[in-house]
C-alpha cells in the first residue's frame, strides 16, 4: 500500500513542479518555514514538499497564462501516471512468475508439520540449537541416581558420623550448600528408617566459629553409655590450622537430632609437636577400654609415614596424647578418615565399636584413606590391650600394601554399628568422573554407595565380605530369569526384558575346566591391558550393562583367567569404563583386581547394582567390590540394554542370571 500511494502522488508532484526539485521532510517543514521571498514557493505534496526553481526566467511555463499552465500540469499528470501504472503491473507480474523460486523449499519435517496443523495438533517449534540443548539437558538429567543417597543439589563428599538413634538412621555428610563444587564445607544431615528412603533436615553444623571458619570437616559420632550422642569433628581455623572439636545435641530427646551445639571448650585438640598444622584430622568413633578411659584415633603423618595418633579421656573434655601410635606405615603419606572397629571370628553379627573385647574370638580392622592416591585400604589384625597398639596379621597386607574396600571410584569411607540389627554398615563417597563444568551444569556432584554390611570372611579370616543392605531388595520389581546358557567363544547374547537404567543383577558362571587344556604360562593380566577387548582363553566373559543396541556405548564387567608360572590359575575381575560413553572429558579407567576364589567354589558370581550413572559390582559374594561412574549418552533409560558375552576362545557356561527392575527410592 505505501508503494502504491507514492506511485500515485509522485506524478502529481512532478506535474506541478516544472523544474529541478529537492525534497524537504515534514519534520523540516515543522521546524522551519521557507520564506516566500526565497528562490521559490513551497508547494504541498503528499508526504513531501517540493521547492520551486530559483530562476523562473529559465522556464517559460511560468510565464504562460493560468489556463495553459493547468493544461500542462494535467498532461504531465496523465503521462507520468500511465508510466507508474505500467511499472506496477510489471512488478506484480514478476512477483507472480518468480514466487516459487524465491520461496524456501519445504522439508519432510515441514510437510509433516503442515499435516499436523491441518489436523489441529499442537506442533512444537525448536531450532537446531534448542534441539541440541535439549539433548544435553536429557544427557545430564539422566545421570542423577534413583536410589543412591545424594542431596537435592550441590556438592557432597565424605560420609560423617552415621549412627542409629531412637529409631532413626542418621547420616551426616560433607556438603557445600552454595554450589556443585567443593568449598564452604558444612555438615548436611538426613534421616531414614530403612537406609534407603531418606528425609533431608536442616544443616547440622556450619563454619561459624574461628576454629572452623574455613570448614566443618569430617568426624564421627559416639553414643555414650547413657544413650546420648556426641560428635567429634575436625575444624579448619581462620589461620588454616586443623583442630578437633565437639558438638552435642541441643535436645537429646529429639529423635531427629535437629539442632547441634558446639561446646565452649572447643578446640579440644590441636596438632601436637612434629605434626603439621594441616596434617591432623578426622577423629574416629571413640571406644571404651577396661581402664575406663575412652580413646580415639586421628589421622596424621610424619614426613611420608602415614600414622594414626591415639588420644584418651575420661570425660571428652580433658584429653591426653598416648605416647605410642595406634599404627604407622612408611611411605603411605597422609592418613585421612581413619576407622577402627572389632569384627567377630565366629558369627555374622557386627560388634559395637565402643566396647572393645580383647580375646581370641575377636579381630580388629584398621582402615585409612590415603590422601596421596585417594584409595581406602584396610588390614585385619589384633589390638593389644596392653600396649594400646594395632598389629596386622599379615605385614604384606598392611595399610597401603594390600586390601581395599573397593577397587573403583570409592573414598573417605566410614562405618558404624547398627544396634537395631546388630550389624556393621559401611558408607563410601563416590565422586564424579566427568568435568567440573558438567557438574555445574547438572547442579550437583557426588553420590554415596548403597550402604553395605561388613563381616569377616570366616573361610579365610583375613578379609572382609561386603554386601548391600537387605533393605535395598524392597525396591525390586519385575524380574527375568535365564539358566544354563552356553556361551561359545565370541558369543554375545542380548538379555530380553532386562533393559533399563535401574537394575539389580545377579549372575553366576560355572568355573571352567582349566585343566582340560595344555597351555603355556601366561603373562599376568592387568585390567588396563585393552579391557574387555583383549581376547584370552578363558575370558573376558561376563556382562555388558548400559549397552546401546549397536554397542557404541557399553560398560563391561567381566572375569579373566590366566595361568601363572607356578601352575596356578589367577582369576581377575574388571569393570571397563573405556567404552561407557561417547561424551568427552570423562574418566575411562578400567578398574579391577585379582580375587582369591575358594578351592571349594565351582562358580564365579557377580552382583551388579545399576543406577543411571553408577555401577556397583560385588564379586564372589562380596570378597571384592568395584564401583564405577559411567555417563552414557545413547544407552540411557529404556535404551540401556544388558548383554551376556564371552570374548575368550573357550566356551563358558552361564548357570543362572536374574535381573530385577528397581523402583526409585
ROBA-820973 format. One line per 8 residues: their letters; for each residue z, y, x of C-alpha. Coordinates in pm, 1 decimal, always signed. Each point is the difference from the previous one (the first is absolute). Last residue first. Example, Ala and Ser with C-alpha at 12.3 -4.5 7.8 and 13.67 -1.06 7.14 Angstrom:
SA> +714.0,-106.0,+1367.0 | +66.0,-344.0,-137.0
This chain:
XXXXXXXX> +4644.7,-4455.7,+1361.7 | -369.0,-66.9,-48.4 | -104.1,-345.5,-115.5 | -121.5,-265.3,+242.7 | -290.0,-241.8,-52.2 | +105.7,-336.6,+135.8 | -203.6,-215.7,+237.5 | +85.0,-361.2,+83.0
XXXXXXXX> -191.6,-204.3,+258.6 | +89.2,-359.1,+81.7 | -120.1,-255.7,+254.5 | -278.2,+182.2,+184.7 | -156.8,-254.8,+229.2 | -164.1,+115.7,+321.3 | -334.7,-110.6,+143.9 | -81.6,+37.3,+367.9
XXXXXXXX> -227.7,+271.7,+144.2 | +227.8,+291.3,-77.6 | -79.9,+293.0,-228.9 | +179.9,-146.7,-297.1 | +30.8,+226.9,-300.1 | +178.9,+33.8,-331.4 | -96.2,+318.2,-180.0 | +185.8,+260.0,-205.6
XXXXXXXX> -161.9,+300.8,-167.1 | +60.7,+374.1,-25.7 | -250.3,+146.0,-247.5 | +260.8,-22.5,-277.2 | +217.6,+258.6,+179.8 | -157.1,+101.9,+329.2 | -248.0,-175.2,+227.1 | -231.0,+299.5,+40.3
XXXXXXXX> +204.4,+256.1,+196.8 | +256.7,-237.4,+147.4 | +305.1,+153.6,+169.1 | +210.7,-265.8,+170.8 | +358.2,+7.2,+125.8 | +115.5,-327.2,+154.6 | +332.5,-183.6,+6.8 | +40.5,-326.0,+192.6
XXXXXXXX> +292.5,-237.7,-42.0 | +119.3,-309.4,+189.1 | +218.9,-303.7,-77.7 | -11.8,+102.2,-365.8 | -96.5,-319.4,-183.1 | -277.2,-80.1,+247.5 | -133.3,+354.5,+26.4 | +85.7,+295.6,-220.5
XXXXXXXX> -274.3,+264.0,-17.5 | +46.6,+347.7,-143.1 | -326.8,+173.9,-87.6 | +12.7,+372.0,-75.4 | -246.8,+250.5,-141.9 | -39.5,-112.4,-362.6 | +290.0,-249.2,-20.0 | -60.0,-350.2,+134.4
XXXXXXXX> +299.5,-224.6,+75.8 | -138.7,-294.1,+195.5 | +175.1,-335.2,+40.7 | -139.1,-230.4,+264.6 | +43.5,-366.1,+79.5 | -95.9,-250.6,+268.5 | +62.0,-365.8,-77.2 | +116.8,-323.7,+157.8
XXXXXXXX> +348.4,+129.7,+79.7 | +215.7,-251.3,+185.6 | -98.0,+135.2,+341.4 | +135.2,+343.6,-108.3 | -251.9,+276.6,+51.6 | +87.5,+245.9,+271.1 | -214.9,+303.9,-70.3 | -240.2,+202.0,+216.4
XXXXXXXX> -32.8,+363.7,-99.5 | -226.4,+241.6,-183.2 | -141.8,+344.2,-62.1 | -367.2,+100.1,+21.3 | +2.5,+377.4,+38.1 | -251.3,+205.7,-196.3 | +203.9,+319.7,-46.4 | -181.7,+262.1,-206.5
XXXXXXXX> -219.4,+297.3,+92.1 | -307.0,-102.4,-194.9 | -28.5,-167.6,-338.9 | -210.5,-314.3,-35.3 | +319.9,-199.4,-36.1 | +164.4,-334.8,+75.0 | -242.3,-107.5,+269.6 | +229.5,+31.2,+302.5
XXXXXXXX> +317.2,-56.4,-202.4 | +40.6,-366.8,+103.1 | +334.1,-162.3,-74.0 | +62.5,-288.1,+241.9 | +184.0,-331.6,+25.8 | -2.8,-205.7,+319.7 | +70.5,-371.9,+21.8 | +24.4,-147.5,+349.9
XXXXXXXX> -93.5,-360.9,+66.9 | +169.6,-180.2,+282.7 | -189.6,-180.9,+275.4 | +168.7,+175.7,+290.8 | -315.3,+207.8,+56.2 | +33.5,+144.4,-350.6 | -224.1,-93.5,-291.7 | -74.2,+275.5,-250.8
XXXXXXXX> +50.4,+33.1,-375.9 | -88.6,+315.8,-198.6 | +153.4,+90.1,-334.8 | -113.7,+277.7,-232.6 | +48.0,+325.6,-184.5 | -332.5,+181.9,-34.1 | -34.4,+346.5,-153.4 | -348.1,+64.8,-136.6
XXXXXXXX> -248.0,+282.2,-47.2 | -373.0,-49.5,+52.0 | +66.4,-340.3,-158.3 | -295.1,+24.8,-243.0 | +228.1,-59.2,-297.2 | +263.7,+226.3,+155.5 | +312.4,-160.6,+141.9 | +347.4,+146.5,-47.4
XXXXXXXX> +121.1,-346.6,+100.1 | -165.0,-260.0,+222.3 | +202.7,-314.4,+45.2 | +47.0,-274.1,+259.4 | -195.5,-163.0,+278.9 | -72.3,+116.0,+356.3 | +6.3,-267.7,+89.2 | +22.7,-352.7,+121.2
XXXXXXXX> -297.4,-26.7,+236.1 | -47.1,+365.7,+81.8 | -203.5,+285.2,-133.2 | +91.0,+359.2,+84.5 | -85.4,+194.6,-317.5 | +354.5,+5.7,-143.7 | +125.4,+232.1,+273.1 | -235.9,+53.0,+290.5
XXXXXXXX> +255.3,-69.4,+271.2 | +273.0,+226.6,-146.5 | +174.9,-300.4,-150.3 | +58.3,-141.6,+347.2 | -78.5,-362.5,+73.1 | +115.7,-170.8,+317.8 | -304.5,-142.7,+173.1 | -91.3,-351.7,-92.6
XXXXXXXX> +56.6,-336.9,+160.3 | -290.0,-238.2,-36.1 | -29.6,-175.7,-331.7 | +7.3,-361.0,-102.3 | +9.2,-2.2,-376.1 | +202.8,-209.8,-242.7 | +323.0,+136.7,+144.4 | -13.0,+330.2,-188.1
XXXXXXXX> +27.8,-166.5,-338.9 | +14.7,+324.0,-193.7 | +318.2,+134.4,-160.3 | -73.0,-6.9,-369.5 | -29.4,+353.1,-128.4 | +241.2,+183.6,-227.2 | -54.7,+311.3,-208.9 | +225.4,+241.5,-184.8
XXXXXXXX> -135.6,+328.9,-132.6 | +177.4,+285.3,-179.8 | -255.0,+256.9,-111.3 | -41.7,+365.6,-90.3 | -340.4,+130.7,+115.7 | -210.0,-227.4,-219.0 | -225.6,-302.0,-9.3 | +154.0,-346.7,-21.6
XXXXXXXX> -179.2,-138.5,-305.0 | -261.3,-179.4,+208.7 | +94.3,-63.4,+360.9 | -317.7,+56.6,+203.4 | -68.7,-276.7,+249.0 | -129.3,+54.0,+354.6 | -61.0,-306.2,+214.8 | -116.3,+32.9,+362.7
XXXXXXXX> +139.3,-339.6,+99.9 | +77.1,-198.2,-311.1 | +278.4,+108.5,-233.2 | +131.5,-296.5,-195.8 | +172.1,+107.1,-322.1 | +300.8,-195.2,-118.4 | +148.4,+236.5,-257.6 | -72.4,+325.3,-180.9
XXXXXXXX> +238.5,+195.2,-222.4 | -47.4,+328.5,-188.0 | +288.3,+204.8,-140.0 | +37.9,+282.6,-246.5 | +317.8,+203.8,+43.5 | +255.1,+22.5,+278.6 | +218.8,+310.2,-5.8 | +323.1,-199.1,-44.1
XXXXXXXX> -90.9,-176.9,+324.3 | +114.2,+305.2,+194.4 | +360.0,-73.2,-105.4 | -3.1,-301.3,+235.5 | +38.6,+227.8,+301.5 | -297.4,-36.2,+233.3 | +61.5,-257.2,+275.6 | +113.5,+18.5,+361.6
XXXXXXXX> +111.7,-288.7,+221.6 | +190.1,+85.4,+316.4 | -25.6,-155.1,+345.6 | +198.2,-209.8,+247.2 | +186.7,-258.9,-205.5 | -320.6,-205.6,+4.9 | +15.7,-207.0,-315.8 | +274.4,+216.6,-151.4
XXXXXXXX> -223.7,+308.2,-0.3 | +257.8,+275.3,-42.5 | -25.9,+186.9,-328.2 | -147.8,+335.5,-101.2 | -106.1,+109.4,-348.5 | -280.2,+253.2,-10.8 | -32.5,+331.8,-184.3 | -371.1,+69.6,-65.3
XXXXXXXX> -108.2,+217.9,+289.0 | +56.4,+373.1,-17.9 | -281.0,+251.1,-44.6 | -142.5,+285.0,+203.5 | -169.7,+335.7,-67.3 | -51.5,+216.1,-307.3 | -210.8,+290.6,-126.6 | -323.5,-197.7,+10.8
XXXXXXXX> -187.1,+288.5,+162.9 | +287.3,+56.2,+243.1 | +2.7,-369.4,+84.1 | -374.7,+4.3,+62.1 | +44.3,+293.8,+239.8 | +271.9,-195.9,+181.0 | -256.0,-269.1,+66.4 | +8.6,-362.9,-114.3
XXXXXXXX> +234.0,-276.7,+110.9 | +295.7,+104.4,-215.4 | +356.6,-95.0,+87.0 | +180.5,-308.7,-124.4 | +380.5,+34.2,+11.7 | +198.6,-320.2,-22.8 | +280.3,-122.3,-229.5 | +186.6,-327.8,+53.7
XXXXXXXX> +240.5,-168.2,-239.3 | +292.8,-225.5,+81.6 | +115.4,-219.3,-286.7 | +313.4,-67.7,-198.1 | -155.2,+73.3,-341.2 | +220.4,+288.7,-114.6 | +144.8,+46.5,+348.9 | -335.0,+124.4,+136.9
XXXXXXXX> +42.4,+47.7,+374.2 | -221.1,+261.7,+158.5 | -295.5,+7.6,+236.6 | -190.5,+288.9,+161.4 | -345.0,+31.5,+150.7 | -128.9,+285.1,+217.3 | -350.2,-149.2,+23.9 | -278.8,-209.9,-155.8
XXXXXXXX> -379.7,+6.0,+31.0 | -70.9,-349.4,+129.9 | +189.2,-270.6,+187.4 | +310.2,+10.5,-220.5 | +364.6,-77.4,+64.1 | -75.0,-39.8,+368.2 | +98.2,-274.5,+241.1 | -21.0,+1.1,+377.4
XXXXXXXX> +10.8,+244.7,+285.3 | +97.8,+339.1,-140.1 | +350.9,-114.0,-91.2 | +65.2,-341.6,+155.2 | -214.8,-307.0,-56.0 | -14.9,-108.3,+365.1 | +374.7,+57.5,+16.8 | +44.3,-283.2,-252.3
XXXXXXXX> +330.0,-21.7,-188.0 | +55.2,+374.2,+23.8 | +351.8,+120.6,+92.7 | +152.1,+289.7,-195.0 | +309.7,+184.5,+116.9 | +352.0,+65.3,-113.5 | +143.7,-185.0,+300.4 | +247.2,-213.0,-192.1
XXXXXXXX> -182.0,-5.6,-331.4 | -314.8,-116.9,+178.0 | -292.7,+29.5,-237.5 | -246.8,-284.0,+18.3 | -378.2,-11.7,+10.5 | -321.5,+62.6,-192.4 | -245.4,+265.9,+111.3 | -187.0,+270.7,-182.7
XXXXXXXX> -289.6,+230.3,+76.5 | -139.0,+278.3,-219.4 | -314.5,+161.9,+139.8 | -85.9,+368.1,+55.4 | -114.0,-42.4,+364.0 | +219.6,+254.4,+182.0 | +251.0,+52.7,-281.8 | +107.4,-361.5,-1.5
XXXXXXXX> +165.4,-86.7,-330.0 | +301.3,-214.7,+81.3 | +139.5,-318.1,-154.4 | +304.1,-206.6,+82.2 | +57.2,-313.4,-205.8 | +327.9,-186.0,+8.9 | +72.1,-370.3,-36.5 | +270.1,-161.9,-209.2
XXXXXXXX> +120.9,-357.4,-38.1 | +158.2,-24.3,+346.2 | +245.7,+280.1,-66.2 | +29.5,+377.7,+13.3 | +7.7,+119.0,-357.4 | -71.1,+370.8,-25.7 | +60.5,+146.2,-342.4 | -174.5,+336.0,-39.1
XXXXXXXX> -346.3,-149.9,+34.8 | +56.7,-221.5,-302.5 | -182.1,-331.0,+29.1 | -314.5,-122.7,-169.2 | -23.9,-331.2,-176.1 | -239.5,-266.3,+122.7 | +260.4,-228.6,+147.6 | +108.4,-175.2,+319.3
XXXXXXXX> -71.0,+224.4,+295.2 | +89.0,+316.7,-188.4 | -119.7,+341.7,+109.7 | +204.3,+293.9,+131.5 | -120.2,+363.4,+33.5 | -110.2,+265.7,+248.2 | -268.5,+262.3,-57.1 | -117.9,+270.1,+242.4
XXXXXXXX> -218.8,+268.4,-156.2 | -131.5,+126.0,+332.8 | +17.2,-144.3,+351.1 | -157.6,+222.0,+268.0 | -175.7,-173.4,+285.9 | -50.7,-376.4,+31.5 | -12.1,-16.7,+379.8 | +344.5,-148.3,+48.0
XXXXXXXX> +173.4,-163.2,-294.9 | +343.1,+103.2,-127.1 | +272.9,-145.6,-220.9 | +320.1,+96.7,-182.8 | +67.9,+229.1,+290.8 | +327.8,+1.6,+189.9 | +273.8,+265.1,+13.9 | +25.3,+41.2,-377.1
XXXXXXXX> -23.6,+363.2,-102.4 | +286.8,+132.3,-212.3 | -0.4,+137.2,-351.8 | +239.6,+197.7,-218.9 | -130.7,+65.1,-350.0 | -125.0,-338.8,-119.6 | +362.0,-110.3,-57.0 | +70.4,-279.1,+249.2
XXXXXXXX> -276.9,+75.2,+244.4 | -235.2,-163.1,+250.8 | -324.3,+107.9,+167.8 | -260.3,-234.7,+149.1 | -311.3,+108.5,+193.2 | -324.4,-194.7,-42.6 | -246.4,-3.4,+287.2 | -353.5,+62.5,+119.6
XXXXXXXX> -45.7,+26.8,+373.0 | -277.1,+240.1,+100.0 | +235.6,+268.7,+131.4 | +319.6,-68.7,-189.6 | -80.8,-51.5,-366.5 | +157.6,+36.5,-343.3 | +45.7,-167.8,-338.4 | +341.4,+13.2,-165.0
XXXXXXXX> +222.2,-296.8,-87.2 | +297.4,+22.5,-234.6 | +352.1,-138.9,+15.4 | +297.2,-6.1,-234.5 | +338.3,-90.3,+137.6 | +237.1,-242.7,-166.9 | +41.3,-201.3,+324.5 | -162.1,-289.4,-188.1
XXXXXXXX> -327.9,+187.2,-32.0 | -151.0,+228.6,-263.2 | -372.1,+77.4,+5.5 | -170.2,+337.7,-45.1 | -359.3,+31.9,-123.7 | -205.1,+126.4,+291.2 | -25.3,+349.6,+147.5 | -351.7,+145.9,+50.0
XXXXXXXX> -3.5,+225.2,+304.7 | +77.3,+99.7,+358.1 | -295.7,+67.8,+227.1 | -69.3,+365.1,-92.2 | +293.6,+151.0,+191.6 | -52.5,-247.2,+281.9 | +261.5,-263.9,+75.6 | +176.8,-2.9,+337.3
XXXXXXXX> +314.0,+165.4,-130.3 | +52.6,-66.9,-373.3 | -238.5,+134.8,-266.9 | +196.3,+155.8,-289.4 | +220.0,-169.1,-256.7 | +178.5,+108.7,-316.7 | -198.5,+316.4,-69.2 | +143.7,+48.5,-252.8
XXXXXXXX> +371.3,+25.7,-78.4 | -74.1,+201.9,-317.3 | -140.4,-309.5,-175.9 | -355.0,+17.7,-138.5 | +7.7,-42.0,-377.0 | -231.3,-225.8,-199.6 | -101.9,+36.5,-363.2 | -188.5,-246.2,-221.6
XXXXXXXX> +194.0,-312.9,+84.9 | -172.8,-185.5,-288.0 | +309.6,-206.4,-80.7 | +205.5,+320.8,-30.1 | +359.7,-111.1,+58.3 | -25.2,+103.7,+367.5 | -44.8,+361.5,-108.1 | -88.5,+243.6,+277.3
XXXXXXXX> -133.8,-291.5,+197.9 | +78.1,+5.6,+373.1 | -196.9,+131.7,+296.5 | +52.9,-63.0,+370.7 | -160.6,+130.2,+317.3 | -137.8,-125.2,+328.2 | -158.9,+252.0,+236.7 | -342.6,+71.0,+147.8
XXXXXXXX> -47.8,+329.8,+183.9 | -308.5,+206.9,-76.4 | +172.2,+342.9,+20.4 | -0.9,+48.4,-378.4 | +150.4,-345.9,-19.5 | -169.9,-333.1,-66.5 | +223.4,-206.8,-225.6 | +45.4,-374.3,+20.7
XXXXXXXX> +158.5,-184.4,-291.4 | +315.3,-179.4,-110.8 | +30.8,-51.1,-375.2 | +315.6,-101.0,-179.9 | +53.3,-231.9,-294.2 | +318.3,-64.7,-199.5 | +90.7,-357.3,-94.1 | +356.0,+8.4,+133.2
XXXXXXXX> -110.2,-228.4,+284.3 | -257.9,+258.8,+111.5 | -370.9,-10.0,-90.2 | -200.7,+110.6,+302.7 | -327.5,+189.5,-21.0 | -241.6,+56.8,+285.4 | -179.5,+275.2,+187.4 | -329.0,+174.2,+64.7
XXXXXXXX> -55.1,+372.5,+45.3 | +115.9,+304.1,-194.2 | -226.6,+247.8,+175.9 | -24.8,+313.7,+209.1 | +304.8,+170.0,-153.4 | +206.0,-318.2,+36.9 | +287.6,+132.9,+216.0 | -43.7,+357.1,-126.6
XXXXXXXX> +33.9,-113.5,-360.0 | -255.7,+7.7,-285.3 | -243.0,-277.6,+93.2 | -8.9,-175.5,-341.3 | +194.4,-296.2,-135.1 | -27.9,-220.6,-310.5 | -315.7,+154.3,-142.4 | -4.2,-30.8,-378.5
XXXXXXXX> -58.0,-339.2,-154.8 | -307.8,-220.8,-25.8 | +7.6,-312.1,-222.3 | -133.9,-321.2,+150.4 | -140.4,-320.4,-150.4 | -26.1,-271.1,+266.3 | +344.7,-35.6,+162.1 | +138.4,-136.8,-331.1
XXXXXXXX> +256.3,+249.9,-133.0 | -148.8,+298.1,+175.9 | +100.9,+330.8,+155.1 | -183.0,+269.1,+196.7 | +104.7,+253.5,+264.9 | -187.9,+222.1,+244.3 | +190.0,+105.7,+310.3 | -139.0,+309.8,+171.2
XXXXXXXX> -243.3,+59.2,+285.1 | -161.2,+342.7,+10.9 | -298.4,-152.6,+179.4 | -243.7,-294.0,-2.4 | -318.2,+49.2,-202.9 | -70.6,-32.7,-372.6 | +171.7,+330.5,-75.6 | +307.4,+181.7,-132.0
XXXXXXXX> +258.3,-260.4,-97.8 | -20.6,-168.7,+341.9 | +185.2,-328.9,-28.1 | +195.3,-249.3,+206.4 | +122.1,-264.3,-242.2 | +292.2,-97.5,-220.3 | -1.8,-310.4,-219.4 | +283.6,-84.8,-232.2
XXXXXXXX> +11.0,-327.5,-189.5 | +207.0,+44.2,-311.4 | +274.0,-203.6,-171.2 | +299.7,+185.6,+137.9 | -141.9,+37.6,+350.2 | -261.4,-205.9,+185.7 | -107.9,+157.2,+327.6 | -289.9,+150.5,+194.6
XXXXXXXX> +109.4,+266.6,+251.7 | -335.5,+119.9,+129.7 | -360.7,-122.4,-10.4 | -201.5,+191.2,+260.7 | -312.1,+202.0,-97.2 | -112.0,+199.5,-302.3 | -242.0,+292.9,-36.1 | -108.0,+167.1,-322.6
XXXXXXXX> -42.7,-119.1,-359.7 | +131.4,-226.5,-275.5 | +218.3,-180.6,+247.3 | -100.0,-347.4,+122.9 | +131.3,-348.6,-64.7 | -265.9,-266.2,-34.4 | -104.2,-99.6,-352.4 | -320.3,+189.2,-81.6
XXXXXXXX> -107.9,+137.9,+337.4 | -199.4,+320.3,+42.7 | -325.4,-66.9,+182.3 | -224.7,+16.9,-306.2 | +75.0,+371.9,-32.8 | -165.3,+69.9,+334.4 | -320.8,-189.5,-77.3 | -18.8,+136.0,-354.6
XXXXXXXX> +47.0,+355.3,+126.7 | -268.5,-53.5,+263.0 | -237.6,-137.4,-261.6 | +71.7,+296.4,-227.4 | -65.8,+239.7,+287.3 | -338.9,-161.5,+60.3 | -84.7,+29.1,-370.0 | +104.8,+365.1,+4.2
XXXXXXXX> -218.1,+68.3,+303.7 | -297.4,-168.3,-163.7 | +53.0,+214.8,-306.2 | +161.1,-124.4,-315.2 | -93.9,+43.4,-366.1 | +186.3,-225.9,-237.8 | -200.0,-100.6,-308.8 | +166.3,-12.2,-340.1
XXXXXXXX> -198.7,-220.4,-241.6 | -196.5,+175.4,-278.1 | -270.3,-269.3,-19.0 | -258.4,+257.1,+105.6 | +228.2,+113.3,+278.4 | +25.0,-357.3,+124.3 | -377.4,-28.3,-2.8 | -28.2,+323.3,+196.8
XXXXXXXX> +255.6,-125.9,+254.5 | -198.8,-317.5,+42.9 | -308.5,+203.9,+70.8 | +194.6,+215.7,+246.9 | +127.4,-314.3,+177.8 | -352.8,-137.0,+22.3 | -99.0,+329.5,+156.7 | -175.1,+283.0,-180.0
XXXXXXXX> -255.4,+196.2,+202.1 | +79.8,+362.9,+67.0 | -205.6,+253.9,-205.0 | -266.1,+197.6,+192.4 | -280.0,-251.1,-37.8 | +56.8,-57.3,-370.2 | +15.5,+381.7,-54.7 | -333.2,+67.3,+173.7
XXXXXXXX> -241.3,+32.5,-292.6 | +240.0,+163.9,-244.9 | +119.5,+253.8,+257.4 | -356.2,+83.9,+102.5 | -97.6,+65.0,-359.8 | +299.5,+228.4,-55.7 | -92.6,+203.6,+308.6 | -360.1,+31.0,-107.6
XXXXXXXX> +105.9,+123.2,-344.4 | +236.6,+255.1,+151.8 | -271.5,+134.2,+233.7 | -241.0,+37.3,-291.8 | +260.6,+187.7,-198.8 | +59.6,+230.0,+298.2 | -376.0,+79.1,+33.4 | -30.3,+71.4,-370.1
XXXXXXXX> +296.3,+232.2,+15.3 | -160.2,+185.4,+294.0 | -316.5,+75.0,-199.2 | +173.4,+90.4,-322.5 | +246.4,+236.1,+170.4 | -266.4,+161.5,+215.6 | -212.7,+77.1,-304.0 | +296.8,+133.2,-197.1
XXXXXXXX> +101.3,+231.8,+287.6 | -350.0,+128.2,+38.6 | -29.3,+77.5,-367.3 | +331.5,+181.7,+6.3 | -114.9,+213.5,+298.0 | -321.5,+87.0,-177.5 | +192.4,+103.6,-312.7 | +246.8,+214.3,+208.3
XXXXXXXX> -280.5,+200.7,+164.1 | -88.4,-80.7,+358.6 | +163.4,+165.3,+302.0 | +245.8,-276.6,+74.9 | -287.0,-241.7,-18.4 | -160.8,+172.0,+293.1 | +245.1,-148.9,+258.7 | +8.5,+174.6,+339.2
XXXXXXXX> +109.4,+321.1,-163.4 | +317.1,-170.9,-120.6 | +135.2,-20.9,+356.1 | +345.5,-153.7,+4.0 | -72.9,-303.7,-214.3 | +222.9,-69.3,-300.6 | +307.1,-210.9,+60.5 | +31.1,-322.2,-200.0
XXXXXXXX> +327.1,-122.9,-143.3 | +119.7,-359.0,-54.4 | +139.3,-228.9,-268.6 | -265.3,+67.5,-260.1 | -153.5,+331.8,+88.9 | +121.7,+357.4,-2.3 | -227.3,+256.0,+157.1 | +160.5,+230.2,+247.8
XXXXXXXX> -198.4,+310.4,+91.8 | -154.7,+64.2,+341.4 | +25.2,+190.4,+325.5 | +345.6,+142.4,-71.5 | +46.6,+291.7,-245.6 | +98.3,-250.8,-266.8 | +303.7,-101.5,+201.9 | +58.9,-370.8,+41.6
XXXXXXXX> +344.1,-75.2,-138.5 | +253.9,-186.4,+209.3 | +249.4,-280.2,-55.7 | -138.5,-117.4,-333.4 | -358.8,-1.9,+122.6 | +99.2,-185.3,+315.7 | +176.7,-265.0,-209.1 | -298.6,-41.9,-227.3
XXXXXXXX> -217.9,-61.5,+307.3 | -260.6,+234.4,+148.3 | -347.7,-130.4,+79.8 | -298.5,+150.7,+178.3 | -347.9,+58.0,-135.2 | -334.3,+126.4,+125.8 | -213.6,+140.6,-271.0 | -95.8,-21.2,-362.0
XXXXXXXX> +342.9,-74.3,-151.3 | -35.4,-63.8,-373.2 | -211.7,-311.0,+41.0 | +220.5,-126.0,+279.2 | +309.0,+23.7,-212.7 | -156.6,-170.2,-297.1 | -157.0,-260.4,+227.2 | +346.1,-92.7,+137.3
XXXXXXXX> +175.5,-23.9,-330.7 | -183.0,-304.2,-130.2 | +21.8,-201.8,+324.2 | +362.5,+108.7,+40.0 | +91.2,-128.5,-342.0 | -175.9,-333.2,+63.1 | +181.1,-56.4,+330.4 | +337.8,+76.8,-160.5
X> -77.6,-263.1,-271.5
